[in-house]
Amino acid sequence: MEAINPELLRGSLELMVLSTLFGGKKYGYLIQSTLWESSREVIEIKAGTLYPILHKLEKEGWVKSQWENDTGRRRKWYELTTSGKKQLRTRANEWRQYVECLRRVLGSLGEMSPQLA
């Protein structure tokens, strides 16, 4: 599949990270690999993009973090707060409405002619 335009991703990466954490706490690389796998290898988020998002979500109070050594390696684990779960529900509903709106608008294109493809 072709790479997704970064401008389209910009507005949804926070939602994707929150969604990934809904399944339980994860450390950075695990968040990256979960997004990669769940997106069927379309969303490849780099550490330089992920960690500022995690820090912002933590500052907002939607994610909390804790350093742990459980795996034999010191890692910072992130998990959703109650406020983060509420924010995830709100944003997911907004995106569902937006996607449905796009479907209606793009539906008027029908089968695109070869000139437009």
C-alpha positions, 0 to 999 in steps of 0.5 A: 500500500502507498504511504499515507500523506503526512498531512492526513496523519497529523490530525489522527496520530494522537488518537492512534496512540490513545487507541493503542494504549486502550489495550493496556500499558505499553512502552514506546517500541511496543506502541510503534510495533502495535501501530505498524501491525494493526495498520497492516504495515501502513502507519510507521511512526518514528520515535522522534514523532512518537515521544513528543506525542506521548509527552503531550498526552501525559501533560494533558493528563490522558496518559501516565508513565512509569519506569519499570525493570520487569523485563530485565531492561529499564523501560518507560511504560505508558498507560491511559488514565480515566481522563484518557479513556474519556478523551479516546471515546470522544475523539473516536466518535468525532473521527467516525463522524468525519469518516462518514462525512467523507464517505458521503462526499466521496461517494458522489465520485462513484467509480472514478474514470481512468483519467482521474485515477 
